[in-house]
Amino acid sequence: MTASAGIAPNKFLAKIASDWRKPDGQFVIRPHEVEAFLAPLPVSKLHGVGRVMESRLRQIGIDNVGQLRMFGAAELEQRFGRWGRRLHELSRGIDEHPVVSERPTLQISAEDTFERDVLLSEIEPMLRRLAEKVWTAAGKEPNRIGRTVVLKLKTSDFRILTRSCTPPQPPASAGQFLEIALGLPSRVELPARTRYRLVGVGLGNFRDADAFVPQLFA
């Protein structure tokens, strides 16, 4: 069996390090090496930077992490909101997320970015595909039941919004889950002309299955 390993001061850097010597090797990033190591890397190496964000960064002259770092936190936040500040932190190798080896499932979600920005009225096909993926994944957690259905949207100007619904009883089938998910866009109050670049569907608020007592109605 082959395996690669990354050793670094935090999870974000360790993930990059683990990719460095694949498929069978070990790579170490020491604390004093972090900024120099990151500087020449393409911005796509940063967690959360997909094709769309990479293109947006390239439009303002940012191709690698070193260039991103030079923009500064305030300017990036002005352009990209809170995500801009997070980008600056990553460019400096800062990641405060703790390492948790085992934890119960709290939410299962799936999201995707459209090839072109779309209207809210056009997202249903993607919603259906993502909901099916999430429900299939939830089925692999037989001892945990999710109660809350979540819709995530990102607008063309990178504004993120969520809508959720927690029904009296958890969705018991793929059909029920999909029905709730398809109803959530109606709770979005933005103008109809607003365009969206990303949609996500989630099932959250998981609880142990034995915590639920079926309700009987006469």
C-alpha positions, 0 to 999 in steps of 0.5 A: 500500500502506498501513501503520502504524508504532509507535515506542517504547522496546520491543516491547510499547509499539511494538505498541500504538503501531502500532495507534494510527494504523491503517491508515496512520499513525505514532505515537511514544511517548517514554520520558518519556511511557510511564506517562502514556500507558498509565495510561488504557488498558483492561487489554485493551490489555496483551499476554496479557490476554484476556476471562477475565483482563480479567473477573478484573481487573474483579472486583477493581476494575481496569479500566485500566492505571493502576489495575493499576499501583496494586496493586503487583507483590507483591499481583498476584503473590500473586493471579495468580502469576508472571503477576501480576508480569508484569502489573505490569511491563507496566503500567509499560511494562517489556518486556525481550524483545529484537527479533529480525528473523529467527530459525529456527522453534523451536516452533509452538503454538496455544491457546484459552480455554474459555468455562467452566472444564472437567474434563480429561476434557472437553478432547479436542475442543479438543485435536483442533482445536488439533492440526490447526491446529498441524500445518497450520502446521508444514507451512509449514516444509518445511525444519524438523522438530519433535520434541517434542509439548507440552501446555499447561494453565491451571487455574481458579486460573491455575496453568500446567502443561505436559507433553511427549513427544519420541518416538524419531522425529519425528511424520511425519503429522497422525495421529501428532502427534494420537495423541501429543497426546491421550496427554499429558493422562494425564500430568497428576497433578492431582485429577480434579475440577480444572478448566481454563480454557485448553488449548494444543498445541505442536510444538517442538524444531525441527531442520533436516530434513537433520539427521535420518537415517531409522532402518531396522530389520531 
